[in-house]
Amino acid sequence: MESSPSLRGTVYLAMSVDGYIADADGGVDWLNELEHDEADGDMGYGALIASVDAIVMGRKSYETVRGFDVPWPYEIPVIVLSSSTVDIPAELQESVRHLNHSPAELATLLPTQGIDRVYVDGGVTVRGFLQQGLIDRMTLTTIPILLGDGVSLFEGLGQRVALTLESSTVFSHGLVQSTYLVGAES
């Protein structure tokens, strides 16, 4: 079922060659093992953040980011989707909010708040937005590693989604970043 076209989402994720965005324990420590050359720059991340009004992520992604040994990395509003309680510390209360909404409900709510473009993060959240026709672009960076098991980005999607390759770039150390335009269901 397709929702209002006024809210549009974009995905920017890293995944293993075998399609996992996290290991079997939900961890992303394997990403820290990546070698990265300064010549690669930020691989388009800065342009992505500049192009969106907010970030929408699931609770697990939020907890993963909170667990990093760095200050809160986002300067734009973050919406955490969860039917569970979400711990938002006082210092993040101004920029992070918890909602128990479906992607279709967000498609109605967020544009009334001036939020039209969102960066969607987290496997369950990405799948929900794809199922509702709310993603128009996906940038997937394939990391040259086989995890063998873990959190699959597309497992359980339950439908076909047409993709058109917009660009593909090979970065240092074998990272391959492909950007797809997301088309109608087929």
Sequence and secondary structure as in RCSB ss.txt:
>XXXX:A:sequence
MESSPSLRGTVYLAMSVDGYIADADGGVDWLNELEHDEADGDMGYGALIASVDAIVMGRKSYETVRGFDVPWPYE
IPVIVLSSSTVDIPAELQESVRHLNHSPAELATLLPTQGIDRVYVDGGVTVRGFLQQGLIDRMTLTTIPILLGDG
VSLFEGLGQRVALTLESSTVFSHGLVQSTYLVGAES
>XXXX:A:secstr
    TTSEEEEEEEEETTSEEE TTS  GGGGG    GGGTTTTHHHHHHT SEEEEEHHHHHHHHHSSSS    
S EEEE SS     GGGTTTEEEE   HHHHHHHGGGGT  EEEEESHHHHHHHHHTT EEEEEEEEES   SSS
EESSTT  S EEEEEEEEEE GGG EEEEEEEEEE 
